[in-house]
Every structure is written in C-alpha cells, then in structure tokens.
Amino acid sequence: MKYIVILGDGMADDPLPELGGRTPLEYAKTPNMDRMAQEGACGMLRTIPENYEAGSDIANMSILGYAPEQYYTGRGPLEAMSMGIDLLPDDVAYRCNIVTVQQGIMADFSAGHISSAEGAALFAALAPHLRKVMLRPGVSYRNLLVVPHGDGAESTPPHDIVGQSIAEFLPKNGDAPLLLDCMEKSAAVFSDHPVNAARLKAGKPPATQIWPWSGGKRPAFPAFSEKYHKNGGMISAVDLLNGIARCAGMEIITVPGATGYFDTDYLAKARYALDAIRHLDFVYVHIEAPDEAGHLGSIEEKVRAIENVDRVVGAVRKEFGGIVAVLPDHPTPVRIKTHSREPVPFVVTGKGCDTCRHFTENEARSGMFGTKKATEFLSFLFS
C-alpha cells in the first residue's frame, strides 16, 4: 500500500462573524475534501504537546512521528539542515527573519514578503559588520544566523507579536547580547540600503532589521525508513519542512514554481507527488498558503488558499488509488494572526467510513477516529 498526506498549513480556524459564524474551512468550496469525508472517515489530531509553543516545527515533527520531547532542539537547526549547512556540535542556529519594525512596533514579520533577491542583497551588505556570526540568506524573509560555540537564547517568533511593541520580546539570556548587537547593526545597515529605497518608492514596507529566534543545536532523528520500514518523500517550498525531512533521511522533492506563498504552483505539487509516489511508499505534500493568509489576517486569502488546497486533493485522488489523508498542522486563526494549539481535523480514505459529510473542524469532532496524538498518526495510517 502507498500513502499521500496533503497538509494545508494553518488551515484550521475559528468561526467568524464575517462568514456567518462559519470557519474559513466551512465556508470555502471544497468538493474534493468533502468527498473524502463522505467516502472515508474523520477525526481530530492533537499536534502540539503540553509546554510547547504552537509552531509548524513542533506540529509537523509530531505528525511525522518525531516526538518533540525527544528530538526538538529549535527551528533554526532544522532550517540549517535544509540549507545544507553542516552544523558543528557547539553551533547554535537561529531562524532569522527580515522584519519591519516602526516606532518600536512589529509592523510586519516578513517585511512585506520581501523577495529572496532583496534579502540576499541586504545580507551581503550586513555580513561584513557581523564577524562573530554566520549569515545565510534563504527564501524570502526566512533566513539563518549561526553562532559558533553558542549558548542559545530566549526568543519570540516575530509573527506572534505583530502590532505589539518589541521591547519586552527582545532576546534574553545566553547569546542575547550578541544577537541584540546584530539586530542593532542590521538596523543601521538596512536604513540607507538601495533595496529599501526601491521598496519605499514602490510603496512596499521597508526591511528595517533582522529578528533572530528559535535557536538550537543540530538534532539527531532516527531515519524515517528505519522507523516505519517505508521510503518517504517531502514536497514543500519551506526550509523548515525540508530540514525535518533531511534530518529524517526522507527524499526532498523540488517542485518548480513552488514558492511557499499564495502564488505557488498548486497543481505542480500534485503532479510531482503523483510522480514521486511511483518509487516511494509515502509522500508528504506541504502547502504553506493558508498559514500565510492567517498571519495576514485575510479571510479572503485564507478561503482562496483552502480552495486551492482542495484542487491539489482533487488532482491527487483522480490519479492515485492508495490511502490519502488531509489535515492542517495547527490552526492559524485570522482573528489573532498567529498559531493556536487546538486539535486539528483530519480525514482519511481507505480506513473505514463514518457519518461525516463535510471536512470541517466541527464535523471531524464527531468522526469515528476520535482525538489522537499526532506522534501516533503515521503509525495509525500505516497500520
């Protein structure tokens, strides 16, 4: 048997007055996911363990069966693995956003979804001023900062504090003095950089500084093939997911046109998943767009992103006769513009049928599978 999991990042949400008391998932037109609910069965998945923040790193590790309590060291080292950075044992890698801070307020956690080329130009200008750390540009606002012989630091994801003063959320303890110095120097270098002059002229948010967060040392995962006795592959445009896959020894499948944003080539992901499943036992298709819409607080974009996820589901099911599962990793409610830790709905075909008629948060609560721990999900799927 072969398996495809389609994950709509942040797809779950809360009921919204603007949608007549429905969630975006309930409001969106999702005939393919609804058909899965009618032909298969639903349940709820608890993806965030107690004492952990509701992050995509924690949630996706859990769904893939890697308990964060055992294997999680931070988001930064996972992204470093995706970028091919060979961390030394004492290196601490931080995710390093390019952000917009205005009058002490976190105005935009992504500097208006700055382009990869713009980010690379800013990092090239900044690097000579930061002799004690290594910078590595990534995709859009998602970059990396590595501290050799680092101690780690308390930090806050910038997407959790949009609209708030940054003062109480600055790095603390450990590497904090070095990180704060890097942040101050980035503000000085970025302030008169040509990239920002061009962005302001185009009416785009300026990239005012870097924001390092979620640092950690290199993790050690058991191989996916040893854990499940199956060969697995990952399709994602996000370094974090590819880093998890690399740690697990999964095949990373690169899809041209996949951007990790609203303009991603959805159907290309379906095509590449169908091609990869010919030689793999399991493919994990990660789609970032619903999460980005939630962070922006855009109901319209979130509904559109969910409907695009449904197109991927339809394209996969049209050609694939194995077991398919669809789920989010965590909710990203547009009301709060960040992640929350409530259980998420999932639907599976090929493992029984219940009375659910639509794939929604509310109907999945009454599904035959009940509420499961995410770390048990793939074992359940493969059983």
N, C-alpha and C positions, 0 to 999 in steps of 0.2 A: 504494500500500500504506500501511496505517496501523499504528501500533505503540503498545502499552501496556507499560510497565515497572512491575512491582509490587515494591517494595523493603521487605523486613522488616528494619528497623534492628537490627543486632546479633544477628540470628537464628542465626548460626553459633556453635558452641560446641565443647567438648571432651567426650570420653567420660566418663561419670560413674558411679561405683560404685552410687549410689542408683538408677540407671536400668539396672542390669545391664550396665554397660560401654557403653551407648549414649549418644549425644548427645541433647539435647532434640529436635533436628530428626528424628533417627532414631526416637525414642520416640513423638513426637506422631502423632496420626492425621491424615494429610494426603493424603486420596484425590485431591484436585484437583491438587496439585503432583506427586504420583506419576504421575497420568495424563499430565501434561505430560512427565515423564521418559520414559514409555513411548511417547508419540506424537512426541516431539521429541528433543532431544539436550542433553547437559550439558557443562560444562567448569568450569574454575577461573579466578578473576579476582584479580589482584594489585592491590589498591586503594590500598595505602599505599607511596609511593615511599621509597627509602632516605633516611635523615636527616630523616624527618618522623614526628611522633607519630601514633599510630593514632587519629585523630579523625573524627567524622562529617563535619566540614567538608572535610578533605582527601579522604576516601573518596568523598563524593558529588560534589565538584568533579571528581574523576578520572573517575568513572563517566559524568558528563555531558560528558567530553572536554576539560575545562579543566585543563591540567597545573598542579599547584600550584607547580612550579618557576618558572612564568611569571606566574601570576596571584594566588597566595595572599599576602595581607598580614596575615591574622589573622581569628579568628572574629568578634570584636566588630564590625568594619565590615560584615560580611555581615548580621549581625542588625540593625544600624542601618539598612541599606538596606531590610530587610523592614518596619521600623517607620516608614519614610518620612522618616527623618532625613537631611537633606542635609548631609553632612559637608563642611567646608571642607578645603582641601588639607593644612593642618597639624594638623587634628584627629586625635586617636587615640581610637578607640572600643574599649572593653573589654566583653566579656561580664561581667555582674555577678550572680553567684548570691547568693541569700539562703540562708545555711547555719546549721547547728547545730554550734558548737564548744563542747565541755565539758571543762574541766580541760586545756585545750591540745590536745585531740584532736578531729580532724574526725569528728564523730559522724554527721552526715547532710549530704550535699552539696545537699539540696533543702529543708531544714527541714521534713521530713515532707510533701513536695509541697504546700507552702503554697499557698493559693488566690491567684488573681490579685488579688482584692479586698483580701486581707490584705497582700499585697506592696505594693500601691499605697498603702495606708494607712501602712505603715512608711516607704516612700519619701517620702511627703508630709511626714512628721514629720522625716525626715532632711535633706531638701533645704535648708532654711534654714541648716543648720550647715555646708554644703559649698559655699562661694561660688566656688571655683575650678574646679568641675567641673559637668557637667550630668548629672542622673539621669533615666532614662526607664523607668518600670515596663513589664514585658512580660507574658508568660504564666506564671503560677505563679512558680517560683523563678528563671525566666530573664529577667533584666533587663539594663539597659545603663548604662554610665558613660562619659561622653565628656570627655576632657581637651583643651581648646583649646591649640594650639601644643605638643602633647605630644611626648615623646621615645620612648615605648614602654617596656616593662619586661620582664624575665624573669619568667615566671609559671607556675603549675602548675594544671591543671584540678582542681577540688575532688573530682570523682568518682574521681580517680586516687589519692587519699590517705585514703579513708575508713578509720577505725580507727587512723590514724597521727597522730603529733604534727605540728602545723602549723609548728613553729619553723623547720625547715630548708626549708620550701616557701613562705615568705613572699616577696612581690615583691622583686626585686633590680634595681639599676641604673636609669638613666633616670628614669621617673616614680615609682619605688618610694617615695621619701619622701612624696610627695603621696598615693599610694594607701594607704600604711600609716596616714597620718593619717586618711584617710576611713574606713578599717576600724575604727580605734580609736573614732572619733566615732560610727560606727554601733552599736558595741557598747554605748556609753553611752546612746544614744537608744533603742535597742530594749529595753534591760534592764527598763525600767518602763513600756513601752508597753501600752495596753489589749489590743492584738492578742495579745501574749504571755500576758497574764493569762488571756484567754479560752482560748488554746490549752492552757495548763497545766491549767486547770480541766477541759478536755475530754480530758486525757490525751495530748495531742499534743506532739511535740518543739517546744521554743521556737525562734524565729528569733533567733539571738544576734548575727549580724553579716552584713556583706556580704563577698564574696570576688571581687575583680576579676581577670580572666585573659584571655589571648589577645587582647591589644590590637593594633590596626593601623590603617593609613590606608585611605582609600577605594580599592577596586580598580577596574581597568578591564578588563572582559571583552569579547571580540567577541560580537556578537549570535548567539544560537542559530540564528536564521533565516538569517543570512549564513554561518554555519559549516557548516550541514547542508542548507540550502535546504528546510527544513521548519519549520512553525509548531508550537511546543511549549508544553505547559502543565504546571503543577506543582500537585499536591494534597498538602498537608502542614499539620499543625497546629503545626509548629515554625518559629520565626522564622528559624533558620539556613537551612533549605531554601528558604523563601520569599525570603530575602535572596539566595541564589545564583541563584534563578530571576529575581529582579528585575534583578540585575546582567547576566544573560544575555538580558534582554528577553523572557522567557517569560511566558505568561499565568498569573496566580496565581488558582487556583480555590478559593474559600472554601466549605467544607462545614459546614453547621450540625451541631453535635453532635460535631465532631472536636476532641479535647482534647489529643492527644499523650500520652495515658496509657492505662491499662487500660480505662477507661470510655468510650473513644472509640466513635463510631458507625461500626463497620467497614463495614457494608453500605451506609451512606450514601456512603462513599468510592467504593465500586464503582459506585453509581448515578450519582454526579457524574462519574466517569471515563467512563462509557458515554455520558453526555450530552455531555461536552466533546469526545470523540473524533469527534463528528459534524462539528464545524467545525475541529478541529485534526488535524495529522498524527501527533502524538506526545503522550502523556500519561505523566507520571512520578508514580506513586502511592506516597507515602512513609508508612510505618506505624511509629510510634515504640515501640509497646508492648514488643516483645521486648527492646529495648535497656534499657528501664527495669527490666524483670524481671531482666536480667543484672546491672545495677548494684545491685539489691537483694539479689542472691544467692538469688533464689527460683526453685527448679526448677519448682515447681507453676505459678507465674505465667508462667514462660517457655514451658512446654509449652502452657498455655492460650492465650497470645498467638500462638504459632506456628499453633495450630489455628484461631484467628480470622483470621490472615493467609490461611490456606488457604480459608476461607469467602469472602474477597474474591476470591481467584483463581477459585474456582468460579463466583461471580456474574458476574465479568467474562467468563470463557470461554463461559458459557452464551449470552451475547448478542453477543459480539464475534468477528468472523471474521478479524481481522488477526493480525499477529505479536505474541505475548505473551512476555515474559521475566520471570523471578522470580529474585531474589537478595537477599542481605544486603549491607550496605556494608562491614562488618567483623565479626569475632567479638566478642561481649561475654560471655566465659565466666562463668558464675555462680560458679565456684570462685574467681576473682580479683576479681570485681565491677567490672571495668573493661575497656576495649577491648584487643584484641591485634591484631597485624599480619599474621597468617597469611592466605594467599589464601582467598577465599570461593567457595562453589559457585554456579553459575548454571545455569538451564535455559531453553531457548528452543524454542518450537514454530514450525514453518513454515520451518525452515532445515536440514532433514535429520533423520535418525533414527539413534540408536546403540543399544547394548545395555543402557543403564541402565534399571532398572525402578522405582527409587525416587529421589526428590530428597533426597539426603543428602550430607554432606561427603565420606564415603568413596566412594560410587558416582560422584560427579561427578569425582573424580580420574582415573577411567578413561574419562571421556566423550570423544567424538570431537573436541571443540574444544580439548582440552589446556588449558594455562595461558596466559592472555592478560593484557596490561597493561590496566588499567581505562580509561586515556585512549583506547584503541583500540576500546572496547566498542561505542559507538554507531555508529561508522563500520562496524564489523563487522555490527552489527544491521541497518543501513540498506543494506548492500551488496547 
